[in-house]
């Protein structure tokens, strides 16, 4: 017996997902997972707080960025929700007056968890590469690591640096300031 073809999920399917879940569309498949646990959310919030003043507002840094928590990205049929994403103002001078961005970000950060790490690495990273997201960060709050990737000309990411524990780092594209990894911890 031949299995019937799997139906591609639609944006309406995504909208029908309960609010306590994060919903994404990847290659026509609806992917859901629980909202991040508080340690995960704390790391993302702490990083957003560290970047907001110097890069969004230009206080103690160069400014010139839009940085958002959990923006909905509509990228050529895929709908992704990274933990943080940033656009250089020269590419996105203003926030769109819509619920989602259809312009790929210049930088994305995913905070890894046991339930999402494989999905973030194997499914989302190739989509970010396809869309030309130049800078990608992966933070593991349990291992206390920051991995920094840069998109190469062949459309693949290269790991440029990995830091851990209490390192103080300057990481592209936000190398204008030092980040204390301890300040990003899950505690």
TIVO-2410 file (N, C-alpha, C; in nm, 3 decimals):
# residues 187
REC num residu      c1      c2      c3 atome chaine
REC   1      X   0.084  -0.118   0.000     N      A
REC   1      X   0.000   0.000   0.000    CA      A
REC   1      X   0.088   0.123   0.000     C      A
REC   2      X   0.056   0.220  -0.081     N      A
REC   2      X   0.131   0.344  -0.093    CA      A
REC   2      X   0.079   0.443   0.011     C      A
REC   3      X   0.171   0.506   0.085     N      A
REC   3      X   0.130   0.608   0.181    CA      A
REC   3      X   0.088   0.734   0.108     C      A
REC   4      X  -0.019   0.798   0.152     N      A
REC   4      X  -0.058   0.923   0.088    CA      A
REC   4      X   0.051   1.029   0.111     C      A
REC   5      X   0.061   1.121   0.017     N      A
REC   5      X   0.161   1.228   0.029    CA      A
REC   5      X   0.132   1.312   0.153     C      A
REC   6      X   0.237   1.349   0.221     N      A
REC   6      X   0.223   1.432   0.340    CA      A
REC   6      X   0.181   1.573   0.298     C      A
REC   7      X   0.083   1.627   0.365     N      A
REC   7      X   0.033   1.760   0.335    CA      A
REC   7      X   0.131   1.864   0.388     C      A
REC   8      X   0.160   1.964   0.307     N      A
REC   8      X   0.245   2.074   0.352    CA      A
REC   8      X   0.166   2.162   0.448     C      A
REC   9      X   0.229   2.195   0.557     N      A
REC   9      X   0.166   2.284   0.654    CA      A
REC   9      X   0.160   2.425   0.598     C      A
REC  10      X   0.063   2.500   0.643     N      A
REC  10      X   0.045   2.637   0.598    CA      A
REC  10      X   0.063   2.734   0.715     C      A
REC  11      X   0.066   2.862   0.682     N      A
REC  11      X   0.074   2.962   0.787    CA      A
REC  11      X  -0.050   2.957   0.876     C      A
REC  12      X  -0.165   2.922   0.820     N      A
REC  12      X  -0.285   2.906   0.902    CA      A
REC  12      X  -0.265   2.796   1.006     C      A
REC  13      X  -0.196   2.688   0.968     N      A
REC  13      X  -0.165   2.582   1.065    CA      A
REC  13      X  -0.079   2.637   1.178     C      A
REC  14      X   0.017   2.720   1.142     N      A
REC  14      X   0.105   2.780   1.242    CA      A
REC  14      X   0.025   2.869   1.336     C      A
REC  15      X  -0.066   2.948   1.282     N      A
REC  15      X  -0.147   3.038   1.365    CA      A
REC  15      X  -0.240   2.963   1.459     C      A
REC  16      X  -0.273   2.840   1.426     N      A
REC  16      X  -0.364   2.761   1.509    CA      A
REC  16      X  -0.293   2.693   1.628     C      A
REC  17      X  -0.161   2.702   1.633     N      A
REC  17      X  -0.084   2.640   1.740    CA      A
REC  17      X  -0.109   2.717   1.870     C      A
REC  18      X  -0.129   2.648   1.982     N      A
REC  18      X  -0.149   2.718   2.110    CA      A
REC  18      X  -0.033   2.812   2.142     C      A
REC  19      X  -0.066   2.922   2.205     N      A
REC  19      X   0.032   3.028   2.234    CA      A
REC  19      X   0.146   2.984   2.326     C      A
REC  20      X   0.126   2.876   2.402     N      A
REC  20      X   0.233   2.832   2.491    CA      A
REC  20      X   0.342   2.754   2.417     C      A
REC  21      X   0.326   2.737   2.286     N      A
REC  21      X   0.427   2.669   2.204    CA      A
REC  21      X   0.489   2.768   2.106     C      A
REC  22      X   0.615   2.742   2.070     N      A
REC  22      X   0.681   2.813   1.961    CA      A
REC  22      X   0.654   2.731   1.836     C      A
REC  23      X   0.607   2.793   1.730     N      A
REC  23      X   0.576   2.722   1.606    CA      A
REC  23      X   0.659   2.780   1.492     C      A
REC  24      X   0.714   2.690   1.412     N      A
REC  24      X   0.794   2.729   1.296    CA      A
REC  24      X   0.756   2.639   1.179     C      A
REC  25      X   0.773   2.690   1.058     N      A
REC  25      X   0.751   2.612   0.936    CA      A
REC  25      X   0.886   2.593   0.869     C      A
REC  26      X   0.925   2.468   0.850     N      A
REC  26      X   1.053   2.437   0.786    CA      A
REC  26      X   1.027   2.336   0.674     C      A
REC  27      X   1.055   2.378   0.553     N      A
REC  27      X   1.037   2.293   0.435    CA      A
REC  27      X   0.896   2.233   0.432     C      A
REC  28      X   0.797   2.315   0.465     N      A
REC  28      X   0.658   2.272   0.460    CA      A
REC  28      X   0.610   2.193   0.579     C      A
REC  29      X   0.696   2.172   0.678     N      A
REC  29      X   0.657   2.095   0.796    CA      A
REC  29      X   0.640   2.189   0.915     C      A
REC  30      X   0.532   2.170   0.989     N      A
REC  30      X   0.507   2.248   1.110    CA      A
REC  30      X   0.587   2.186   1.224     C      A
REC  31      X   0.673   2.266   1.285     N      A
REC  31      X   0.757   2.222   1.397    CA      A
REC  31      X   0.712   2.303   1.520     C      A
REC  32      X   0.683   2.234   1.628     N      A
REC  32      X   0.646   2.304   1.752    CA      A
REC  32      X   0.733   2.253   1.866     C      A
REC  33      X   0.756   2.341   1.960     N      A
REC  33      X   0.826   2.304   2.082    CA      A
REC  33      X   0.781   2.399   2.192     C      A
REC  34      X   0.796   2.356   2.318     N      A
REC  34      X   0.752   2.442   2.428    CA      A
REC  34      X   0.830   2.574   2.430     C      A
REC  35      X   0.768   2.676   2.486     N      A
REC  35      X   0.841   2.802   2.508    CA      A
REC  35      X   0.966   2.770   2.587     C      A
REC  36      X   1.072   2.848   2.569     N      A
REC  36      X   1.197   2.818   2.640    CA      A
REC  36      X   1.180   2.820   2.791     C      A
REC  37      X   1.257   2.733   2.856     N      A
REC  37      X   1.263   2.733   3.002    CA      A
REC  37      X   1.325   2.864   3.049     C      A
REC  38      X   1.303   2.898   3.173     N      A
REC  38      X   1.351   3.027   3.224    CA      A
REC  38      X   1.502   3.046   3.212     C      A
REC  39      X   1.588   2.945   3.238     N      A
REC  39      X   1.732   2.968   3.218    CA      A
REC  39      X   1.766   3.005   3.073     C      A
REC  40      X   1.699   2.940   2.979     N      A
REC  40      X   1.718   2.971   2.836    CA      A
REC  40      X   1.674   3.115   2.807     C      A
REC  41      X   1.555   3.150   2.852     N      A
REC  41      X   1.503   3.285   2.831    CA      A
REC  41      X   1.591   3.389   2.899     C      A
REC  42      X   1.646   3.356   3.016     N      A
REC  42      X   1.733   3.449   3.087    CA      A
REC  42      X   1.859   3.479   3.006     C      A
REC  43      X   1.919   3.376   2.946     N      A
REC  43      X   2.040   3.397   2.865    CA      A
REC  43      X   2.009   3.489   2.748     C      A
REC  44      X   1.899   3.461   2.676     N      A
REC  44      X   1.862   3.545   2.562    CA      A
REC  44      X   1.833   3.689   2.606     C      A
REC  45      X   1.762   3.704   2.717     N      A
REC  45      X   1.732   3.839   2.768    CA      A
REC  45      X   1.859   3.913   2.808     C      A
REC  46      X   1.950   3.843   2.875     N      A
REC  46      X   2.075   3.906   2.916    CA      A
REC  46      X   2.157   3.952   2.795     C      A
REC  47      X   2.165   3.868   2.693     N      A
REC  47      X   2.240   3.908   2.573    CA      A
REC  47      X   2.174   4.027   2.505     C      A
REC  48      X   2.043   4.023   2.491     N      A
REC  48      X   1.972   4.136   2.431    CA      A
REC  48      X   1.997   4.264   2.509     C      A
REC  49      X   1.999   4.254   2.642     N      A
REC  49      X   2.026   4.370   2.726    CA      A
REC  49      X   2.167   4.424   2.706     C      A
REC  50      X   2.264   4.334   2.692     N      A
REC  50      X   2.403   4.376   2.670    CA      A
REC  50      X   2.420   4.448   2.536     C      A
REC  51      X   2.346   4.405   2.434     N      A
REC  51      X   2.362   4.462   2.299    CA      A
REC  51      X   2.275   4.584   2.274     C      A
REC  52      X   2.167   4.599   2.347     N      A
REC  52      X   2.069   4.704   2.318    CA      A
REC  52      X   2.130   4.846   2.325     C      A
REC  53      X   2.193   4.879   2.435     N      A
REC  53      X   2.247   5.014   2.450    CA      A
REC  53      X   2.352   5.048   2.345     C      A
REC  54      X   2.458   4.968   2.334     N      A
REC  54      X   2.564   5.005   2.240    CA      A
REC  54      X   2.527   4.993   2.092     C      A
REC  55      X   2.441   4.897   2.057     N      A
REC  55      X   2.418   4.874   1.915    CA      A
REC  55      X   2.282   4.921   1.867     C      A
REC  56      X   2.182   4.917   1.949     N      A
REC  56      X   2.051   4.968   1.908    CA      A
REC  56      X   2.044   5.118   1.929     C      A
REC  57      X   2.091   5.165   2.046     N      A
REC  57      X   2.078   5.306   2.081    CA      A
REC  57      X   2.207   5.386   2.060     C      A
REC  58      X   2.321   5.319   2.045     N      A
REC  58      X   2.447   5.390   2.027    CA      A
REC  58      X   2.506   5.442   2.156     C      A
REC  59      X   2.464   5.390   2.271     N      A
REC  59      X   2.520   5.431   2.400    CA      A
REC  59      X   2.636   5.339   2.435     C      A
REC  60      X   2.758   5.391   2.430     N      A
REC  60      X   2.876   5.311   2.458    CA      A
REC  60      X   2.916   5.221   2.344     C      A
REC  61      X   2.862   5.244   2.227     N      A
REC  61      X   2.894   5.165   2.108    CA      A
REC  61      X   2.852   5.238   1.983     C      A
REC  62      X   2.867   5.174   1.869     N      A
REC  62      X   2.846   5.243   1.742    CA      A
REC  62      X   2.702   5.261   1.698     C      A
REC  63      X   2.606   5.192   1.763     N      A
REC  63      X   2.467   5.200   1.717    CA      A
REC  63      X   2.453   5.133   1.581     C      A
REC  64      X   2.344   5.167   1.512     N      A
REC  64      X   2.326   5.121   1.375    CA      A
REC  64      X   2.260   4.986   1.358     C      A
REC  65      X   2.195   4.934   1.463     N      A
REC  65      X   2.132   4.802   1.453    CA      A
REC  65      X   1.988   4.806   1.503     C      A
REC  66      X   1.906   4.719   1.448     N      A
REC  66      X   1.777   4.680   1.506    CA      A
REC  66      X   1.801   4.540   1.562     C      A
REC  67      X   1.776   4.520   1.689     N      A
REC  67      X   1.795   4.390   1.754    CA      A
REC  67      X   1.663   4.353   1.822     C      A
REC  68      X   1.612   4.235   1.789     N      A
REC  68      X   1.482   4.192   1.840    CA      A
REC  68      X   1.489   4.055   1.905     C      A
REC  69      X   1.408   4.037   2.009     N      A
REC  69      X   1.389   3.906   2.073    CA      A
REC  69      X   1.281   3.831   1.996     C      A
REC  70      X   1.310   3.707   1.963     N      A
REC  70      X   1.215   3.615   1.901    CA      A
REC  70      X   1.133   3.676   1.787     C      A
REC  71      X   1.199   3.738   1.688     N      A
REC  71      X   1.121   3.789   1.574    CA      A
REC  71      X   1.074   3.673   1.487     C      A
REC  72      X   0.962   3.690   1.425     N      A
REC  72      X   0.913   3.591   1.329    CA      A
REC  72      X   0.971   3.627   1.193     C      A
REC  73      X   1.044   3.534   1.134     N      A
REC  73      X   1.109   3.555   1.005    CA      A
REC  73      X   1.038   3.473   0.898     C      A
REC  74      X   0.997   3.538   0.791     N      A
REC  74      X   0.936   3.470   0.677    CA      A
REC  74      X   1.042   3.469   0.566     C      A
REC  75      X   1.101   3.351   0.543     N      A
REC  75      X   1.216   3.340   0.455    CA      A
REC  75      X   1.188   3.238   0.345     C      A
REC  76      X   1.133   3.284   0.235     N      A
REC  76      X   1.107   3.201   0.117    CA      A
REC  76      X   1.034   3.071   0.153     C      A
REC  77      X   0.921   3.084   0.220     N      A
REC  77      X   0.838   2.969   0.253    CA      A
REC  77      X   0.864   2.910   0.390     C      A
REC  78      X   0.978   2.939   0.449     N      A
REC  78      X   1.009   2.893   0.584    CA      A
REC  78      X   0.976   3.005   0.683     C      A
REC  79      X   0.926   2.968   0.799     N      A
REC  79      X   0.896   3.064   0.905    CA      A
REC  79      X   0.978   3.020   1.026     C      A
REC  80      X   1.074   3.104   1.066     N      A
REC  80      X   1.163   3.073   1.177    CA      A
REC  80      X   1.149   3.178   1.286     C      A
REC  81      X   1.177   3.135   1.410     N      A
REC  81      X   1.173   3.226   1.524    CA      A
REC  81      X   1.304   3.208   1.601     C      A
REC  82      X   1.408   3.283   1.565     N      A
REC  82      X   1.533   3.273   1.642    CA      A
REC  82      X   1.517   3.340   1.778     C      A
REC  83      X   1.606   3.308   1.869     N      A
REC  83      X   1.600   3.370   2.001    CA      A
REC  83      X   1.628   3.520   1.992     C      A
REC  84      X   1.724   3.558   1.912     N      A
REC  84      X   1.756   3.699   1.887    CA      A
REC  84      X   1.797   3.713   1.741     C      A
REC  85      X   1.771   3.829   1.685     N      A
REC  85      X   1.816   3.858   1.549    CA      A
REC  85      X   1.843   4.007   1.537     C      A
REC  86      X   1.934   4.041   1.446     N      A
REC  86      X   1.970   4.181   1.427    CA      A
REC  86      X   1.988   4.216   1.281     C      A
REC  87      X   1.947   4.337   1.247     N      A
REC  87      X   1.959   4.391   1.113    CA      A
REC  87      X   2.038   4.521   1.120     C      A
REC  88      X   2.133   4.537   1.032     N      A
REC  88      X   2.203   4.666   1.021    CA      A
REC  88      X   2.105   4.768   0.966     C      A
REC  89      X   2.109   4.888   1.024     N      A
REC  89      X   2.014   4.993   0.984    CA      A
REC  89      X   2.025   5.030   0.836     C      A
REC  90      X   2.143   5.014   0.776     N      A
REC  90      X   2.152   5.047   0.633    CA      A
REC  90      X   2.070   4.951   0.547     C      A
REC  91      X   2.043   4.830   0.599     N      A
REC  91      X   1.959   4.734   0.527    CA      A
REC  91      X   1.813   4.742   0.571     C      A
REC  92      X   1.790   4.779   0.694     N      A
REC  92      X   1.654   4.787   0.750    CA      A
REC  92      X   1.644   4.916   0.830     C      A
REC  93      X   1.625   5.028   0.763     N      A
REC  93      X   1.624   5.156   0.835    CA      A
REC  93      X   1.512   5.169   0.938     C      A
REC  94      X   1.402   5.097   0.918     N      A
REC  94      X   1.287   5.107   1.008    CA      A
REC  94      X   1.229   4.968   1.030     C      A
REC  95      X   1.167   4.949   1.147     N      A
REC  95      X   1.094   4.826   1.171    CA      A
REC  95      X   0.972   4.823   1.080     C      A
REC  96      X   0.945   4.709   1.017     N      A
REC  96      X   0.823   4.702   0.937    CA      A
REC  96      X   0.700   4.708   1.027     C      A
REC  97      X   0.593   4.756   0.974     N      A
REC  97      X   0.468   4.762   1.050    CA      A
REC  97      X   0.389   4.635   1.022     C      A
REC  98      X   0.451   4.524   1.050     N      A
REC  98      X   0.391   4.393   1.026    CA      A
REC  98      X   0.429   4.302   1.142     C      A
REC  99      X   0.371   4.184   1.144     N      A
REC  99      X   0.400   4.089   1.251    CA      A
REC  99      X   0.530   4.013   1.228     C      A
REC 100      X   0.587   4.026   1.108     N      A
REC 100      X   0.705   3.946   1.075    CA      A
REC 100      X   0.798   4.023   0.982     C      A
REC 101      X   0.922   3.979   0.981     N      A
REC 101      X   1.023   4.031   0.889    CA      A
REC 101      X   1.034   3.934   0.772     C      A
REC 102      X   1.040   3.986   0.649     N      A
REC 102      X   1.072   3.899   0.536    CA      A
REC 102      X   1.210   3.930   0.480     C      A
REC 103      X   1.283   4.017   0.549     N      A
REC 103      X   1.422   4.046   0.516    CA      A
REC 103      X   1.510   3.966   0.612     C      A
REC 104      X   1.597   3.884   0.557     N      A
REC 104      X   1.683   3.803   0.642    CA      A
REC 104      X   1.770   3.893   0.729     C      A
REC 105      X   1.793   3.855   0.854     N      A
REC 105      X   1.879   3.936   0.941    CA      A
REC 105      X   2.025   3.926   0.900     C      A
REC 106      X   2.104   4.018   0.955     N      A
REC 106      X   2.250   4.013   0.938    CA      A
REC 106      X   2.314   3.924   1.043     C      A
REC 107      X   2.244   3.906   1.156     N      A
REC 107      X   2.294   3.827   1.269    CA      A
REC 107      X   2.178   3.755   1.334     C      A
REC 108      X   2.204   3.630   1.372     N      A
REC 108      X   2.106   3.550   1.445    CA      A
REC 108      X   2.176   3.484   1.561     C      A
REC 109      X   2.106   3.473   1.673     N      A
REC 109      X   2.155   3.398   1.789    CA      A
REC 109      X   2.050   3.298   1.829     C      A
REC 110      X   2.092   3.173   1.842     N      A
REC 110      X   2.007   3.067   1.895    CA      A
REC 110      X   2.066   3.023   2.028     C      A
REC 111      X   1.981   3.019   2.130     N      A
REC 111      X   2.020   2.966   2.261    CA      A
REC 111      X   1.978   2.820   2.259     C      A
REC 112      X   2.075   2.732   2.274     N      A
REC 112      X   2.052   2.590   2.259    CA      A
REC 112      X   1.989   2.529   2.383     C      A
REC 113      X   1.905   2.431   2.361     N      A
REC 113      X   1.851   2.350   2.470    CA      A
REC 113      X   1.848   2.206   2.421     C      A
REC 114      X   1.832   2.113   2.512     N      A
REC 114      X   1.832   1.971   2.473    CA      A
REC 114      X   1.724   1.943   2.369     C      A
REC 115      X   1.611   2.011   2.381     N      A
REC 115      X   1.501   1.986   2.288    CA      A
REC 115      X   1.513   2.053   2.153     C      A
REC 116      X   1.600   2.154   2.140     N      A
REC 116      X   1.607   2.228   2.014    CA      A
REC 116      X   1.744   2.226   1.948     C      A
REC 117      X   1.848   2.179   2.015     N      A
REC 117      X   1.983   2.190   1.958    CA      A
REC 117      X   1.996   2.124   1.822     C      A
REC 118      X   1.949   2.002   1.806     N      A
REC 118      X   1.962   1.934   1.677    CA      A
REC 118      X   1.886   2.010   1.569     C      A
REC 119      X   1.767   2.058   1.601     N      A
REC 119      X   1.686   2.137   1.506    CA      A
REC 119      X   1.757   2.267   1.469     C      A
REC 120      X   1.812   2.336   1.569     N      A
REC 120      X   1.882   2.462   1.543    CA      A
REC 120      X   2.002   2.440   1.451     C      A
REC 121      X   2.077   2.334   1.475     N      A
REC 121      X   2.198   2.308   1.397    CA      A
REC 121      X   2.168   2.248   1.259     C      A
REC 122      X   2.086   2.144   1.254     N      A
REC 122      X   2.067   2.070   1.129    CA      A
REC 122      X   1.962   2.129   1.037     C      A
REC 123      X   1.863   2.197   1.092     N      A
REC 123      X   1.756   2.249   1.010    CA      A
REC 123      X   1.761   2.401   0.990     C      A
REC 124      X   1.778   2.473   1.100     N      A
REC 124      X   1.773   2.619   1.089    CA      A
REC 124      X   1.902   2.679   1.032     C      A
REC 125      X   2.018   2.627   1.073     N      A
REC 125      X   2.145   2.684   1.022    CA      A
REC 125      X   2.151   2.682   0.869     C      A
REC 126      X   2.115   2.573   0.800     N      A
REC 126      X   2.119   2.577   0.654    CA      A
REC 126      X   2.023   2.679   0.593     C      A
REC 127      X   1.909   2.700   0.657     N      A
REC 127      X   1.816   2.803   0.606    CA      A
REC 127      X   1.878   2.941   0.625     C      A
REC 128      X   1.936   2.967   0.741     N      A
REC 128      X   2.002   3.095   0.762    CA      A
REC 128      X   2.113   3.116   0.658     C      A
REC 129      X   2.189   3.011   0.628     N      A
REC 129      X   2.295   3.021   0.526    CA      A
REC 129      X   2.234   3.050   0.389     C      A
REC 130      X   2.130   2.977   0.354     N      A
REC 130      X   2.063   2.999   0.224    CA      A
REC 130      X   2.017   3.143   0.209     C      A
REC 131      X   1.971   3.202   0.319     N      A
REC 131      X   1.917   3.338   0.316    CA      A
REC 131      X   2.024   3.445   0.331     C      A
REC 132      X   2.150   3.405   0.349     N      A
REC 132      X   2.259   3.502   0.355    CA      A
REC 132      X   2.281   3.567   0.489     C      A
REC 133      X   2.237   3.503   0.599     N      A
REC 133      X   2.262   3.556   0.733    CA      A
REC 133      X   2.413   3.541   0.759     C      A
REC 134      X   2.484   3.651   0.765     N      A
REC 134      X   2.630   3.649   0.769    CA      A
REC 134      X   2.684   3.598   0.902     C      A
REC 135      X   2.624   3.641   1.012     N      A
REC 135      X   2.676   3.608   1.146    CA      A
REC 135      X   2.574   3.523   1.221     C      A
REC 136      X   2.622   3.415   1.282     N      A
REC 136      X   2.537   3.325   1.358    CA      A
REC 136      X   2.608   3.289   1.488     C      A
REC 137      X   2.536   3.305   1.597     N      A
REC 137      X   2.588   3.267   1.729    CA      A
REC 137      X   2.502   3.154   1.785     C      A
REC 138      X   2.568   3.058   1.848     N      A
REC 138      X   2.500   2.953   1.923    CA      A
REC 138      X   2.551   2.960   2.067     C      A
REC 139      X   2.458   2.975   2.160     N      A
REC 139      X   2.494   2.979   2.302    CA      A
REC 139      X   2.435   2.856   2.369     C      A
REC 140      X   2.520   2.784   2.441     N      A
REC 140      X   2.474   2.671   2.520    CA      A
REC 140      X   2.480   2.712   2.667     C      A
REC 141      X   2.364   2.737   2.729     N      A
REC 141      X   2.366   2.786   2.867    CA      A
REC 141      X   2.414   2.682   2.968     C      A
REC 142      X   2.397   2.554   2.939     N      A
REC 142      X   2.442   2.450   3.032    CA      A
REC 142      X   2.592   2.428   3.023     C      A
REC 143      X   2.645   2.425   2.900     N      A
REC 143      X   2.789   2.410   2.883    CA      A
REC 143      X   2.863   2.542   2.900     C      A
REC 144      X   2.786   2.652   2.903     N      A
REC 144      X   2.841   2.787   2.917    CA      A
REC 144      X   2.938   2.819   2.804     C      A
REC 145      X   2.890   2.797   2.679     N      A
REC 145      X   2.972   2.823   2.561    CA      A
REC 145      X   2.903   2.920   2.467     C      A
REC 146      X   2.986   2.991   2.392     N      A
REC 146      X   2.942   3.075   2.281    CA      A
REC 146      X   3.021   3.031   2.159     C      A
REC 147      X   2.949   2.987   2.055     N      A
REC 147      X   3.011   2.953   1.927    CA      A
REC 147      X   2.973   3.062   1.828     C      A
REC 148      X   3.072   3.113   1.756     N      A
REC 148      X   3.050   3.220   1.658    CA      A
REC 148      X   3.082   3.165   1.520     C      A
REC 149      X   2.988   3.185   1.428     N      A
REC 149      X   3.003   3.138   1.291    CA      A
REC 149      X   2.992   3.256   1.195     C      A
REC 150      X   3.062   3.244   1.081     N      A
REC 150      X   3.053   3.344   0.974    CA      A
REC 150      X   3.024   3.272   0.844     C      A
REC 151      X   2.934   3.330   0.765     N      A
REC 151      X   2.897   3.272   0.637    CA      A
REC 151      X   3.008   3.295   0.536     C      A
REC 152      X   3.050   3.189   0.470     N      A
REC 152      X   3.153   3.197   0.368    CA      A
REC 152      X   3.089   3.217   0.231     C      A
REC 153      X   3.171   3.247   0.133     N      A
REC 153      X   3.123   3.270  -0.002    CA      A
REC 153      X   3.055   3.150  -0.065     C      A
REC 154      X   3.086   3.030  -0.016     N      A
REC 154      X   3.024   2.909  -0.073    CA      A
REC 154      X   2.891   2.875  -0.007     C      A
REC 155      X   2.840   2.966   0.076     N      A
REC 155      X   2.710   2.945   0.140    CA      A
REC 155      X   2.712   2.853   0.259     C      A
REC 156      X   2.830   2.831   0.316     N      A
REC 156      X   2.841   2.746   0.435    CA      A
REC 156      X   2.903   2.827   0.548     C      A
REC 157      X   2.869   2.787   0.671     N      A
REC 157      X   2.923   2.855   0.788    CA      A
REC 157      X   3.057   2.796   0.828     C      A
REC 158      X   3.143   2.886   0.873     N      A
REC 158      X   3.270   2.847   0.932    CA      A
REC 158      X   3.270   2.894   1.077     C      A
REC 159      X   3.306   2.803   1.167     N      A
REC 159      X   3.318   2.842   1.307    CA      A
REC 159      X   3.443   2.928   1.319     C      A
REC 160      X   3.427   3.051   1.369     N      A
REC 160      X   3.542   3.140   1.381    CA      A
REC 160      X   3.599   3.140   1.522     C      A
REC 161      X   3.514   3.121   1.623     N      A
REC 161      X   3.561   3.120   1.762    CA      A
REC 161      X   3.462   3.043   1.847     C      A
REC 162      X   3.515   2.982   1.952     N      A
REC 162      X   3.432   2.923   2.056    CA      A
REC 162      X   3.493   2.963   2.190     C      A
REC 163      X   3.408   3.018   2.276     N      A
REC 163      X   3.452   3.057   2.410    CA      A
REC 163      X   3.367   2.986   2.512     C      A
REC 164      X   3.417   2.981   2.637     N      A
REC 164      X   3.340   2.915   2.741    CA      A
REC 164      X   3.363   2.981   2.876     C      A
REC 165      X   3.278   2.941   2.969     N      A
REC 165      X   3.286   2.979   3.110    CA      A
REC 165      X   3.284   3.129   3.130     C      A
REC 166      X   3.390   3.184   3.188     N      A
REC 166      X   3.391   3.326   3.224    CA      A
REC 166      X   3.472   3.412   3.128     C      A
REC 167      X   3.488   3.366   3.004     N      A
REC 167      X   3.566   3.441   2.907    CA      A
REC 167      X   3.505   3.580   2.884     C      A
REC 168      X   3.592   3.674   2.854     N      A
REC 168      X   3.550   3.808   2.812    CA      A
REC 168      X   3.587   3.816   2.665     C      A
REC 169      X   3.487   3.842   2.579     N      A
REC 169      X   3.507   3.825   2.435    CA      A
REC 169      X   3.467   3.949   2.357     C      A
REC 170      X   3.524   3.958   2.239     N      A
REC 170      X   3.480   4.051   2.135    CA      A
REC 170      X   3.443   3.964   2.017     C      A
REC 171      X   3.316   3.957   1.987     N      A
REC 171      X   3.266   3.863   1.886    CA      A
REC 171      X   3.195   3.939   1.774     C      A
REC 172      X   3.232   3.909   1.651     N      A
REC 172      X   3.168   3.970   1.534    CA      A
REC 172      X   3.021   3.930   1.529     C      A
REC 173      X   2.934   4.020   1.494     N      A
REC 173      X   2.958   4.154   1.443    CA      A
REC 173      X   2.957   4.261   1.552     C      A
REC 174      X   2.963   4.219   1.678     N      A
REC 174      X   2.954   4.313   1.789    CA      A
REC 174      X   3.085   4.328   1.864     C      A
REC 175      X   3.196   4.320   1.790     N      A
REC 175      X   3.328   4.328   1.849    CA      A
REC 175      X   3.366   4.465   1.903     C      A
REC 176      X   3.282   4.564   1.885     N      A
REC 176      X   3.311   4.698   1.938    CA      A
REC 176      X   3.303   4.702   2.090     C      A
REC 177      X   3.240   4.601   2.150     N      A
REC 177      X   3.231   4.596   2.295    CA      A
REC 177      X   3.277   4.458   2.344     C      A
REC 178      X   3.316   4.454   2.470     N      A
REC 178      X   3.349   4.327   2.533    CA      A
REC 178      X   3.222   4.270   2.595     C      A
REC 179      X   3.205   4.140   2.577     N      A
REC 179      X   3.096   4.068   2.642    CA      A
REC 179      X   3.153   3.972   2.743     C      A
REC 180      X   3.100   3.976   2.862     N      A
REC 180      X   3.138   3.881   2.966    CA      A
REC 180      X   3.043   3.763   2.959     C      A
REC 181      X   3.095   3.646   2.924     N      A
REC 181      X   3.007   3.530   2.913    CA      A
REC 181      X   2.938   3.499   3.044     C      A
REC 182      X   3.004   3.528   3.155     N      A
REC 182      X   2.942   3.503   3.285    CA      A
REC 182      X   2.811   3.583   3.299     C      A
REC 183      X   2.804   3.701   3.236     N      A
REC 183      X   2.684   3.784   3.244    CA      A
REC 183      X   2.570   3.724   3.162     C      A
REC 184      X   2.601   3.629   3.074     N      A
REC 184      X   2.498   3.568   2.991    CA      A
REC 184      X   2.451   3.435   3.048     C      A
REC 185      X   2.501   3.399   3.164     N      A
REC 185      X   2.475   3.265   3.219    CA      A
REC 185      X   2.328   3.243   3.247     C      A
REC 186      X   2.293   3.118   3.262     N      A
REC 186      X   2.155   3.078   3.290    CA      A
REC 186      X   2.114   3.106   3.433     C      A
REC 187      X   2.207   3.146   3.519     N      A
REC 187      X   2.176   3.171   3.660    CA      A
REC 187      X   2.119   3.310   3.682     C      A
***
